[in-house]
Amino acid sequence: MSPFISEKINFVYGIYNDKSKNTIFKFLREMKFQSRRIDHIKAGFYSALSGIYDDREVGSMFRLLLNEYLGWSSAELILHSDDLIDKNAVRQFEDALTALKRRIPVQYVIGSTAFMGCRIKVGPGVLIPRPETEELVQMLIDKFKNNVSDCSVLDIGTGSACIPVAIIKHLKDLQVTGLDISETALQYAGENISENNTAVELVQMDFLKESNWNRLGEYDVIISNPPYVRFSERQQMEPNILDNEPAEALFVKDQDPLIFYEKIIGFSKDHLKETGYLYLEINEHLGSELLVLFKKSEFKAVELRKDMSGKDRFIKACRRKS
């Protein structure tokens, strides 16, 4: 606090005791924004978060909060940059800034994220959907958009149910089942299925235990974004991911990084129809290893596909060549 402000407070509030003045000083120190003007609030975000995130990330997070709390677009921010917002909205921005300084993901702060045009609730205990997974779902949609009659889909490791919800939103006649081991994740999944007016069967089970497989039927499509990040790759990840998102949805042991894919291939022998398809998201560094694994299986048509960043990210496989 500047000596000038301190002097003025001492003058104006000189009649109060030291405790009162300390309260005033504390209030001013804790002020996050210069005023209720939206451009001052934006500046406050950049100032407070500059040592934690880069400017691009701060701008992206602020735009998300701007839309969530005020319903404004980036263009509206420019048009109304000197507008005063109400105190309740200021409090929301203050609370969000406090959380972001603690490296809480902005999606957890808001309580939801966008996924293929759907609003997906997320929070502690459930993985935040990524853009790469949207690409995975789009591959399935492109394949079946003209032929969805009586088609059944199983999503292994459904998490928030973003994949089943998005599939049904785009291909309404599909029958989709989502399974996960996490009770917390399935609670979010249930809310997302309900709020997006979709019909998805949810199953709680440990997929890695083969004795559980007899609880499931036979499917036309199996889709999965399983845990695939090796523990040795943790140091390459951001703290807001490591400190908040569920490790069991992210990581696999370095000694057995393909365990989920091996199980999915084994499961497919009795639970994927003869003409069925697999759609899998993968670790960008393990594409070659996965191709070797699939060559040893009964799958006859296997494709390794890249994501929009040019990284090996997806496997599409069919049990027989079309």
NUKE-138920 format. One record per residue (C-alpha): residue number from 1; x, y, z; residue in one letter. Coordinates in steps of 0.05 Angstrom, whole numbers, m for minus. Layout:
# residues N
PT    k    east   north      up  r
PT  NUM       X       Y       Z  A
...
***
This chain:
# residues 322
PT    k    east   north      up  r
PT    1       0       0       0  M
PT    2      27      69     m18  S
PT    3      48     118      37  P
PT    4      m2     168       7  F
PT    5     m62     121      17  I
PT    6     m37     101      85  S
PT    7     m32     174     106  E
PT    8    m102     190      81  K
PT    9    m132     131     118  I
PT   10     m98     153     182  N
PT   11    m126     223     173  F
PT   12    m198     203     156  V
PT   13    m203     147     206  Y
PT   14    m160     178     261  G
PT   15    m218     176     309  I
PT   16    m218      99     306  Y
PT   17    m173      55     347  N
PT   18    m116      14     319  D
PT   19    m159     m48     311  K
PT   20    m207     m10     266  S
PT   21    m151      18     223  K
PT   22    m120     m51     217  N
PT   23    m186     m77     191  T
PT   24    m188     m23     138  I
PT   25    m117     m36     117  F
PT   26    m132    m111     112  K
PT   27    m193     m98      69  F
PT   28    m153     m55      20  L
PT   29     m96    m106      16  R
PT   30    m146    m160      m1  E
PT   31    m181    m121     m56  M
PT   32    m171    m161    m119  K
PT   33    m196    m109    m169  F
PT   34    m188     m34    m176  Q
PT   35    m263     m25    m186  S
PT   36    m326     m59    m211  R
PT   37    m309     m41    m283  R
PT   38    m301    m104    m324  I
PT   39    m235     m80    m355  D
PT   40    m207     m70    m285  H
PT   41    m230    m140    m266  I
PT   42    m196    m168    m328  K
PT   43    m132    m131    m311  A
PT   44    m136    m159    m240  G
PT   45    m136    m230    m268  F
PT   46     m75    m218    m311  Y
PT   47     m38    m185    m254  S
PT   48     m54    m238    m202  A
PT   49     m43    m299    m247  L
PT   50      17    m276    m288  S
PT   51      66    m317    m248  G
PT   52      24    m380    m251  I
PT   53      m4    m383    m322  Y
PT   54      17    m352    m387  D
PT   55     m24    m295    m417  D
PT   56     m58    m340    m467  R
PT   57     m83    m386    m412  E
PT   58    m106    m327    m369  V
PT   59    m144    m298    m428  G
PT   60    m177    m364    m443  S
PT   61    m199    m374    m371  M
PT   62    m225    m303    m364  F
PT   63    m267    m311    m427  R
PT   64    m298    m375    m399  L
PT   65    m315    m340    m334  L
PT   66    m341    m279    m371  L
PT   67    m389    m323    m410  N
PT   68    m409    m363    m348  E
PT   69    m421    m304    m301  Y
PT   70    m445    m250    m348  L
PT   71    m464    m287    m412  G
PT   72    m417    m242    m451  W
PT   73    m375    m259    m512  S
PT   74    m306    m231    m525  S
PT   75    m337    m179    m572  A
PT   76    m384    m156    m517  E
PT   77    m325    m148    m470  L
PT   78    m295     m99    m520  I
PT   79    m360     m61    m528  L
PT   80    m374     m57    m453  H
PT   81    m303     m54    m425  S
PT   82    m318       5    m379  D
PT   83    m385     m22    m354  D
PT   84    m394     m33    m280  L
PT   85    m419    m102    m261  I
PT   86    m461    m117    m200  D
PT   87    m431    m137    m134  K
PT   88    m454    m209    m138  N
PT   89    m417    m218    m204  A
PT   90    m355    m185    m174  V
PT   91    m357    m235    m117  R
PT   92    m361    m292    m167  Q
PT   93    m299    m266    m203  F
PT   94    m263    m257    m137  E
PT   95    m279    m329    m116  D
PT   96    m257    m355    m184  A
PT   97    m191    m316    m180  L
PT   98    m177    m345    m111  T
PT   99    m188    m415    m137  A
PT  100    m146    m405    m199  L
PT  101     m89    m379    m157  K
PT  102     m92    m446    m121  R
PT  103     m87    m479    m190  R
PT  104    m157    m506    m188  I
PT  105    m177    m522    m261  P
PT  106    m224    m469    m289  V
PT  107    m273    m524    m309  Q
PT  108    m278    m544    m236  Y
PT  109    m288    m471    m217  V
PT  110    m345    m464    m265  I
PT  111    m371    m534    m252  G
PT  112    m376    m554    m324  S
PT  113    m343    m555    m392  T
PT  114    m366    m556    m465  A
PT  115    m359    m621    m503  F
PT  116    m384    m627    m575  M
PT  117    m440    m578    m562  G
PT  118    m460    m609    m496  C
PT  119    m452    m580    m427  R
PT  120    m416    m631    m384  I
PT  121    m413    m624    m309  K
PT  122    m345    m637    m278  V
PT  123    m312    m630    m210  G
PT  124    m264    m663    m163  P
PT  125    m260    m738    m176  G
PT  126    m276    m737    m251  V
PT  127    m232    m726    m311  L
PT  128    m241    m662    m351  I
PT  129    m257    m679    m424  P
PT  130    m203    m659    m474  R
PT  131    m209    m635    m547  P
PT  132    m174    m698    m571  E
PT  133    m231    m739    m544  T
PT  134    m279    m697    m585  E
PT  135    m239    m720    m646  E
PT  136    m247    m792    m625  L
PT  137    m322    m785    m619  V
PT  138    m325    m749    m686  Q
PT  139    m291    m809    m719  M
PT  140    m347    m854    m694  L
PT  141    m401    m805    m715  I
PT  142    m373    m799    m785  D
PT  143    m373    m874    m792  K
PT  144    m444    m887    m768  F
PT  145    m483    m824    m785  K
PT  146    m517    m858    m844  N
PT  147    m527    m926    m810  N
PT  148    m546    m926    m737  V
PT  149    m604    m975    m736  S
PT  150    m601   m1021    m675  D
PT  151    m528   m1004    m664  C
PT  152    m500   m1015    m594  S
PT  153    m440    m979    m564  V
PT  154    m398    m992    m501  L
PT  155    m356    m936    m472  D
PT  156    m302    m965    m426  I
PT  157    m280    m915    m373  G
PT  158    m338    m868    m385  T
PT  159    m320    m818    m331  G
PT  160    m367    m758    m337  S
PT  161    m404    m795    m394  A
PT  162    m382    m741    m442  C
PT  163    m372    m793    m497  I
PT  164    m440    m828    m491  P
PT  165    m477    m761    m484  V
PT  166    m443    m732    m546  A
PT  167    m455    m795    m587  I
PT  168    m529    m797    m572  I
PT  169    m536    m722    m584  K
PT  170    m510    m733    m654  H
PT  171    m535    m804    m668  L
PT  172    m601    m808    m630  K
PT  173    m619    m881    m645  D
PT  174    m556    m913    m616  L
PT  175    m559    m955    m553  Q
PT  176    m501    m935    m509  V
PT  177    m473    m964    m445  T
PT  178    m419    m930    m403  G
PT  179    m378    m965    m350  L
PT  180    m330    m939    m298  D
PT  181    m299    m963    m233  I
PT  182    m308    m895    m199  S
PT  183    m372    m882    m160  E
PT  184    m357    m807    m160  T
PT  185    m348    m806    m236  A
PT  186    m413    m844    m246  L
PT  187    m450    m793    m203  Q
PT  188    m428    m739    m251  Y
PT  189    m444    m784    m309  A
PT  190    m516    m793    m284  G
PT  191    m526    m718    m278  E
PT  192    m498    m706    m348  N
PT  193    m542    m759    m379  I
PT  194    m603    m729    m345  S
PT  195    m587    m656    m360  E
PT  196    m572    m670    m433  N
PT  197    m637    m710    m441  N
PT  198    m601    m773    m464  T
PT  199    m612    m847    m448  A
PT  200    m548    m883    m427  V
PT  201    m541    m946    m386  E
PT  202    m488    m939    m332  L
PT  203    m449    m997    m302  V
PT  204    m401    m993    m244  Q
PT  205    m346   m1046    m248  M
PT  206    m271   m1058    m250  D
PT  207    m260   m1073    m323  F
PT  208    m190   m1101    m311  L
PT  209    m221   m1159    m273  K
PT  210    m241   m1208    m328  E
PT  211    m290   m1243    m282  S
PT  212    m334   m1181    m288  N
PT  213    m340   m1186    m364  W
PT  214    m399   m1234    m362  N
PT  215    m441   m1176    m336  R
PT  216    m436   m1144    m405  L
PT  217    m466   m1162    m472  G
PT  218    m443   m1160    m544  E
PT  219    m433   m1093    m580  Y
PT  220    m426   m1064    m649  D
PT  221    m376   m1012    m625  V
PT  222    m329   m1007    m566  I
PT  223    m300    m938    m553  I
PT  224    m251    m919    m498  S
PT  225    m206    m864    m473  N
PT  226    m172    m906    m419  P
PT  227    m116    m885    m372  P
PT  228     m53    m883    m415  Y
PT  229      m3    m833    m386  V
PT  230      58    m868    m357  R
PT  231      78    m848    m286  F
PT  232     146    m828    m313  S
PT  233     111    m775    m355  E
PT  234      81    m739    m295  R
PT  235     136    m686    m295  Q
PT  236     112    m663    m364  Q
PT  237      43    m647    m338  M
PT  238      16    m583    m307  E
PT  239       6    m578    m231  P
PT  240     m67    m561    m238  N
PT  241     m77    m629    m271  I
PT  242     m34    m669    m223  L
PT  243     m62    m636    m160  D
PT  244    m136    m641    m179  N
PT  245    m156    m692    m231  E
PT  246    m162    m766    m210  P
PT  247     m97    m803    m219  A
PT  248    m133    m868    m232  E
PT  249    m164    m838    m295  A
PT  250     m97    m814    m321  L
PT  251     m39    m859    m304  F
PT  252     m14    m929    m316  V
PT  253      49    m963    m292  K
PT  254     110    m956    m335  D
PT  255     120   m1032    m332  Q
PT  256      51   m1045    m362  D
PT  257      29    m983    m401  P
PT  258     m16   m1022    m450  L
PT  259     m55   m1060    m398  I
PT  260    m122   m1029    m415  F
PT  261    m113   m1041    m490  Y
PT  262     m93   m1113    m478  E
PT  263    m156   m1123    m436  K
PT  264    m200   m1089    m488  I
PT  265    m173   m1134    m543  I
PT  266    m185   m1195    m499  G
PT  267    m255   m1171    m482  F
PT  268    m271   m1160    m555  S
PT  269    m264   m1234    m572  K
PT  270    m331   m1250    m540  D
PT  271    m363   m1181    m534  H
PT  272    m351   m1146    m600  L
PT  273    m392   m1169    m659  K
PT  274    m357   m1200    m719  E
PT  275    m367   m1136    m759  T
PT  276    m354   m1091    m699  G
PT  277    m307   m1032    m690  Y
PT  278    m260   m1007    m637  L
PT  279    m245    m933    m627  Y
PT  280    m189    m919    m578  L
PT  281    m152    m857    m554  E
PT  282     m78    m872    m541  I
PT  283     m13    m845    m513  N
PT  284      22    m808    m570  E
PT  285      87    m844    m554  H
PT  286      59    m914    m557  L
PT  287      28    m918    m626  G
PT  288      80    m967    m654  S
PT  289      75   m1012    m594  E
PT  290      m1   m1014    m601  L
PT  291       3   m1032    m674  L
PT  292      48   m1091    m655  V
PT  293      m3   m1112    m602  L
PT  294     m61   m1109    m652  F
PT  295     m22   m1150    m704  K
PT  296     m21   m1207    m654  K
PT  297     m96   m1203    m646  S
PT  298    m154   m1225    m690  E
PT  299    m166   m1153    m715  F
PT  300    m156   m1150    m790  K
PT  301    m163   m1076    m805  A
PT  302    m124   m1031    m758  V
PT  303    m110    m956    m769  E
PT  304     m65    m911    m728  L
PT  305     m91    m840    m735  R
PT  306     m63    m772    m716  K
PT  307     m98    m717    m679  D
PT  308    m103    m644    m702  M
PT  309     m34    m631    m672  S
PT  310      m3    m685    m716  G
PT  311       9    m734    m658  K
PT  312      m8    m808    m659  D
PT  313     m72    m807    m618  R
PT  314    m124    m858    m642  F
PT  315    m132    m930    m661  I
PT  316    m191    m951    m705  K
PT  317    m197   m1026    m713  A
PT  318    m246   m1076    m743  C
PT  319    m249   m1151    m732  R
PT  320    m252   m1163    m807  R
PT  321    m232   m1123    m868  K
PT  322    m290   m1084    m899  S
***
